[in-house]
Amino acid sequence: MHTLTAIYRAPESKEEFDNHYREVHSPLASKMEGLRKMEVTWIEKMLTPGNETLPAAPHLICTMYFDDAESLYNSMKQPNSKAAAKDLMGFAGPLVSMVVGRTEEVTL
């Protein structure tokens, strides 16, 4: 699996941000071509002190799962993914950091 993870810092208006995220952005993102699963974590509390890696608690983290790197990168060129990206930059551009990674499941 390959993941695209968006980490959002707290917005000035959490209520306005949360409404847009739930009502507009999440439905757009859920239609991204090749997307297998999407998880949104609303941060409740930061357990460690801020540092250079993460200076403050994020507001939310969204992880999107794709079959492999090729599926993820091909998705980014498709219409639904472009629509989600355009919306993201419009309402949260300065608030978001995004990372791509290879995800391995750990057997318990």
MARPA-310516 format. One record per residue: x, y, z of N, C-alpha, C in turn; chain. Coordinates in steps of 0.2 Angstrom, whole numbers, always signed. Atoms other than C-alpha are relative to their C-alpha. Example, Ala and Ser with C-alpha at 12.3 -4.5 7.8 and 13.67 -1.06 7.14 Angstrom:
+-------+-------+-------+-------+-------+-------+-------+-------+-------+---+
:  n.c1 :  n.c2 :  n.c3 : ca.c1 : ca.c2 : ca.c3 :  c.c1 :  c.c2 :  c.c3 : c :
+-------+-------+-------+-------+-------+-------+-------+-------+-------+---+
:    +4 :    -6 :    +0 :   +62 :   -22 :   +39 :    +4 :    +6 :    +0 : A :
:    -4 :    -6 :    -1 :   +68 :    -5 :   +36 :    -4 :    +5 :    +3 : A :
+-------+-------+-------+-------+-------+-------+-------+-------+-------+---+
//
This chain:
+-------+-------+-------+-------+-------+-------+-------+-------+-------+---+
:  n.c1 :  n.c2 :  n.c3 : ca.c1 : ca.c2 : ca.c3 :  c.c1 :  c.c2 :  c.c3 : c :
+-------+-------+-------+-------+-------+-------+-------+-------+-------+---+
:    +4 :    -6 :    +0 :    +0 :    +0 :    +0 :    +4 :    +6 :    +0 : A :
:    -3 :    -7 :    +0 :    +5 :   +18 :    -3 :    -5 :    +5 :    +3 : A :
:    +4 :    -5 :    -3 :    -2 :   +32 :    +7 :    +2 :    +7 :    -2 : A :
:    -1 :    -8 :    +0 :    -5 :   +51 :    +5 :    -3 :    +2 :    +6 : A :
:    +2 :    -2 :    -7 :    -6 :   +59 :   +22 :    +0 :    +8 :    +0 : A :
:    +0 :    -8 :    -1 :   -12 :   +77 :   +25 :    -1 :    +1 :    +7 : A :
:    +0 :    -2 :    -7 :    -8 :   +85 :   +41 :    -2 :    +7 :    +1 : A :
:    +3 :    -7 :    -1 :   -18 :  +101 :   +46 :    +2 :    +3 :    +6 : A :
:    -1 :    -3 :    -7 :   -13 :  +113 :   +59 :    -7 :    +4 :    +1 : A :
:    +6 :    -3 :    -2 :   -27 :  +122 :   +68 :    -2 :    +6 :    -3 : A :
:    +2 :    -7 :    +4 :   -37 :  +135 :   +58 :    -2 :    +5 :    +5 : A :
:    +2 :    -5 :    -4 :   -42 :  +151 :   +65 :    -8 :    -1 :    +2 : A :
:    +7 :    +2 :    -1 :   -61 :  +146 :   +64 :    -1 :    -8 :    -1 : A :
:    +1 :    +7 :    +1 :   -62 :  +128 :   +68 :    -7 :    -3 :    -2 : A :
:    +7 :    +2 :    +2 :   -81 :  +127 :   +66 :    +0 :    +1 :    -8 : A :
:    +1 :    -2 :    +7 :   -80 :  +135 :   +48 :    +5 :    -5 :    -4 : A :
:    -4 :    +5 :    +3 :   -65 :  +123 :   +44 :    -3 :    -7 :    +0 : A :
:    +3 :    +6 :    +0 :   -73 :  +108 :   +50 :    -6 :    -1 :    -4 : A :
:    +6 :    +1 :    +5 :   -90 :  +111 :   +41 :    +2 :    -1 :    -7 : A :
:    -3 :    +0 :    +7 :   -80 :  +114 :   +25 :    +3 :    -7 :    -1 : A :
:    -3 :    +7 :    +0 :   -70 :   +98 :   +28 :    -5 :    -5 :    -1 : A :
:    +5 :    +6 :    -1 :   -85 :   +87 :   +32 :    -5 :    +1 :    -6 : A :
:    +5 :    +0 :    +5 :   -97 :   +94 :   +19 :    +2 :    +1 :    -7 : A :
:    -3 :    -2 :    +7 :   -86 :   +99 :    +4 :    +6 :    -5 :    -1 : A :
:    -7 :    +3 :    +2 :   -68 :   +92 :    +5 :    +0 :    -7 :    +0 : A :
:    -1 :    +7 :    -1 :   -70 :   +75 :   +12 :    -4 :    -4 :    -6 : A :
:    +4 :    +3 :    +5 :   -84 :   +70 :    -1 :    +4 :    +1 :    -7 : A :
:    -4 :    -1 :    +6 :   -73 :   +77 :   -15 :    +6 :    -5 :    +0 : A :
:    -6 :    +5 :    +0 :   -57 :   +67 :    -9 :    -2 :    -7 :    +0 : A :
:    +2 :    +7 :    +0 :   -67 :   +51 :    -6 :    -1 :    -2 :    -8 : A :
:    +1 :    +2 :    +7 :   -70 :   +51 :   -25 :    +7 :    +0 :    -4 : A :
:    -7 :    +1 :    +4 :   -51 :   +51 :   -30 :    +1 :    -6 :    -3 : A :
:    -1 :    +6 :    +4 :   -47 :   +39 :   -43 :    +5 :    -5 :    +3 : A :
:    -4 :    +5 :    -3 :   -39 :   +23 :   -36 :    +1 :    +0 :    +7 : A :
:    +0 :    +0 :    -7 :   -42 :   +27 :   -18 :    -4 :    -6 :    +3 : A :
:    +3 :    +7 :    -3 :   -45 :   +11 :    -8 :    -3 :    +1 :    +7 : A :
:    +3 :    -1 :    -7 :   -48 :   +18 :   +10 :    +2 :    +7 :    +2 : A :
:    -2 :    -6 :    -3 :   -48 :   +35 :   +19 :    -2 :    +1 :    +7 : A :
:    +1 :    +0 :    -7 :   -46 :   +38 :   +37 :    +1 :    +8 :    +2 : A :
:    -1 :    -7 :    -3 :   -48 :   +55 :   +46 :    +0 :    +0 :    +8 : A :
:    -1 :    +0 :    -8 :   -41 :   +57 :   +64 :    -1 :    +8 :    +2 : A :
:    +1 :    -7 :    -3 :   -48 :   +73 :   +73 :    +4 :    -1 :    +7 : A :
:    -4 :    +1 :    -6 :   -34 :   +76 :   +86 :    -3 :    +3 :    +6 : A :
:    +3 :    -2 :    -7 :   -39 :   +77 :  +104 :    +5 :    +3 :    +4 : A :
:    -5 :    -2 :    -5 :   -23 :   +80 :  +113 :    +7 :    -2 :    -3 : A :
:    -7 :    +2 :    +2 :    -4 :   +80 :  +109 :    +3 :    -2 :    +7 : A :
:    -3 :    +3 :    -6 :    +5 :   +69 :  +122 :    +7 :    +1 :    +1 : A :
:    -7 :    -2 :    -1 :   +23 :   +75 :  +119 :    +0 :    +7 :    -1 : A :
:    -1 :    -8 :    +1 :   +29 :   +93 :  +120 :    +2 :    +1 :    -7 : A :
:    -2 :    -2 :    +7 :   +31 :  +102 :  +103 :    +8 :    +0 :    +0 : A :
:    -7 :    +0 :    +1 :   +48 :  +100 :   +95 :    +1 :    +2 :    -7 : A :
:    -1 :    -2 :    +7 :   +56 :  +103 :   +78 :    -4 :    -4 :    -5 : A :
:    +4 :    +4 :    +5 :   +46 :   +89 :   +70 :    -7 :    +2 :    +0 : A :
:    +7 :    -2 :    +0 :   +29 :   +94 :   +76 :    +0 :    +5 :    +6 : A :
:    +0 :    -5 :    -6 :   +29 :  +111 :   +86 :    -7 :    +1 :    +3 : A :
:    +7 :    -1 :    -3 :   +10 :  +110 :   +90 :    -4 :    -6 :    -2 : A :
:    +5 :    +5 :    +2 :    -4 :   +98 :   +90 :    -4 :    +2 :    -7 : A :
:    +4 :    -1 :    +6 :   -12 :   +96 :   +72 :    -7 :    +0 :    +2 : A :
:    +7 :    +0 :    +0 :   -30 :   +99 :   +70 :    -3 :    -7 :    -2 : A :
:    +2 :    +7 :    +2 :   -33 :   +83 :   +60 :    +5 :    -3 :    -5 : A :
:    -4 :    +4 :    +4 :   -24 :   +70 :   +50 :    -4 :    -4 :    -5 : A :
:    +4 :    +4 :    +5 :   -31 :   +62 :   +34 :    +5 :    -5 :    -3 : A :
:    -4 :    +5 :    +4 :   -23 :   +46 :   +27 :    -4 :    -3 :    -5 : A :
:    +3 :    +3 :    +6 :   -28 :   +40 :   +10 :    +4 :    -6 :    -3 : A :
:    -4 :    +6 :    +2 :   -23 :   +23 :    +4 :    -1 :    -2 :    -7 : A :
:    +0 :    +2 :    +7 :   -19 :   +17 :   -13 :    +4 :    -7 :    -1 : A :
:    -4 :    +6 :    +1 :   -13 :    +0 :   -20 :    +7 :    +0 :    +0 : A :
:    -7 :    -1 :    +0 :    +4 :    +6 :   -24 :    +2 :    +7 :    -2 : A :
:    -3 :    -7 :    +2 :   +15 :   +21 :   -29 :    -3 :    +2 :    -7 : A :
:    +3 :    -2 :    +7 :    +9 :   +20 :   -47 :    -7 :    +2 :    +0 : A :
:    +7 :    -1 :    -1 :    -9 :   +20 :   -42 :    -1 :    +7 :    +3 : A :
:    +0 :    -6 :    -3 :    -6 :   +35 :   -31 :    +1 :    +6 :    -5 : A :
:    -2 :    -5 :    +5 :    +3 :   +45 :   -44 :    -4 :    +1 :    -6 : A :
:    +5 :    -1 :    +6 :    -9 :   +41 :   -58 :    -6 :    +3 :    +2 : A :
:    +6 :    -3 :    -2 :   -23 :   +46 :   -47 :    +1 :    +8 :    +0 : A :
:    -1 :    -8 :    +0 :   -15 :   +64 :   -45 :    -1 :    +3 :    -6 : A :
:    +1 :    -3 :    +6 :   -17 :   +67 :   -63 :    -8 :    -1 :    -3 : A :
:    +7 :    +1 :    +2 :   -36 :   +62 :   -64 :    -4 :    +6 :    +2 : A :
:    +5 :    -5 :    -2 :   -51 :   +74 :   -63 :    -2 :    +1 :    +7 : A :
:    +3 :    -1 :    -7 :   -58 :   +70 :   -46 :    +6 :    +1 :    +5 : A :
:    -5 :    -2 :    -4 :   -41 :   +71 :   -38 :    +2 :    +7 :    -1 : A :
:    -1 :    -7 :    +1 :   -38 :   +87 :   -46 :    -5 :    +5 :    +3 : A :
:    +5 :    -4 :    -3 :   -54 :   +94 :   -40 :    +1 :    +0 :    +7 : A :
:    -1 :    +1 :    -8 :   -50 :   +88 :   -22 :    +6 :    +5 :    +1 : A :
:    -6 :    -4 :    -1 :   -33 :   +97 :   -24 :    -1 :    +7 :    +0 : A :
:    +2 :    -7 :    +1 :   -40 :  +113 :   -30 :    -4 :    +2 :    +6 : A :
:    +4 :    -2 :    -6 :   -53 :  +113 :   -16 :    +5 :    +1 :    +6 : A :
:    -5 :    +0 :    -6 :   -39 :  +109 :    -3 :    +4 :    +7 :    +0 : A :
:    -4 :    -6 :    +0 :   -28 :  +124 :    -9 :    -4 :    +6 :    +2 : A :
:    +4 :    -5 :    -1 :   -43 :  +135 :    -8 :    -2 :    +2 :    +7 : A :
:    +3 :    -1 :    -7 :   -49 :  +132 :   +10 :    +6 :    -1 :    +5 : A :
:    -5 :    +2 :    -5 :   -33 :  +125 :   +18 :    +7 :    +0 :    -2 : A :
:    -6 :    +0 :    +2 :   -18 :  +128 :    +8 :    +6 :    +2 :    +5 : A :
:    -5 :    -2 :    -5 :    -7 :  +137 :   +21 :    +0 :    -4 :    +7 : A :
:    +0 :    +4 :    -7 :   -13 :  +125 :   +35 :    +2 :    -7 :    -1 : A :
:    -1 :    +7 :    +1 :    -9 :  +108 :   +27 :    +7 :    -1 :    -2 : A :
:    -6 :    +3 :    +2 :    +7 :   +98 :   +25 :    -2 :    -7 :    -3 : A :
:    +1 :    +7 :    +3 :    +7 :   +82 :   +14 :    +6 :    -4 :    -1 : A :
:    -6 :    +5 :    +1 :   +18 :   +67 :   +14 :    -3 :    -6 :    -4 : A :
:    +1 :    +6 :    +3 :   +18 :   +51 :    +3 :    +4 :    -5 :    +3 : A :
:    -4 :    +5 :    -3 :   +24 :   +35 :   +10 :    -2 :    -7 :    -2 : A :
:    +2 :    +7 :    +1 :   +24 :   +16 :    +8 :    -2 :    -3 :    +7 : A :
:    +3 :    +2 :    -6 :   +13 :    +8 :   +22 :    +1 :    -8 :    +0 : A :
:    -1 :    +7 :    -1 :   +17 :    -9 :   +29 :    -5 :    -2 :    +6 : A :
:    +4 :    +2 :    -6 :    +4 :   -18 :   +40 :    +4 :    -4 :    +5 : A :
:    -3 :    +4 :    -5 :   +11 :   -25 :   +56 :    -5 :    -5 :    +3 : A :
:    +4 :    +6 :    -3 :    +5 :   -42 :   +62 :    +0 :    +0 :    +7 : A :
:    +0 :    +0 :    -7 :    +0 :   -42 :   +80 :    -1 :    -7 :    +3 : A :
+-------+-------+-------+-------+-------+-------+-------+-------+-------+---+
//
